[in-house]
Amino acid sequence: MPRPVHIFLVLGVALAGCSPDGKTEKSGAVGDELSAKGLRVTVQRVDTSVPVPARDITGLSTPAPGKSLVGVRARVCSSHGGAIGSYSFSVEPDGRLKFPAMNYSGAFESLRNGCGTGWIVFEVPRGTRPEKVRFSFTDTGSYRHEQDRVNARFTWNVS
């Protein structure tokens, strides 16, 4: 009878480090690369002096009254095939994605596989400074094995 006990003990130890939903939560500072199962994300820079085009006839790259703009330069590398875009990022407190924005050349483009780098623009209440940049990705993995799925939540503190 000791054999089944040993099997359960070994199985329990093997599963102890696994999260059933593949969830990974990490935090760091701007410039840090955070990673989880084939996903690497770096917030390279946070800019509170976002350039505004002189002739923005659409208003898409100009802050609304009582608001200011914050730019986040990010690099993402993924091997999961799930779509990652500017919508995967947020700024706290009270940041709202400014989409589409033409404030920088080299906007962050959506990607599924490989690497991409670019700027993402957010609108925040005037007088507030960004405290955190967040990234969220859930790999639904319909074609993958359960153990390969990733559910990543990353946070960078802005100093």
Secondary structure as UniProt FT lines:
FT   HELIX           2..15
FT   TURN            16..17
FT   TURN            20..21
FT   STRAND          23..29
FT   TURN            30..31
FT   STRAND          33..36
FT   TURN            37..38
FT   STRAND          39..47
FT   TURN            54..55
FT   TURN            57..58
FT   TURN            60..61
FT   TURN            65..66
FT   STRAND          67..78
FT   HELIX           86..88
FT   STRAND          89..92
FT   TURN            93..94
FT   STRAND          96..97
FT   STRAND          114..125
FT   TURN            126..127
FT   STRAND          132..138
FT   TURN            142..143
FT   HELIX           146..148
FT   STRAND          151..157
//
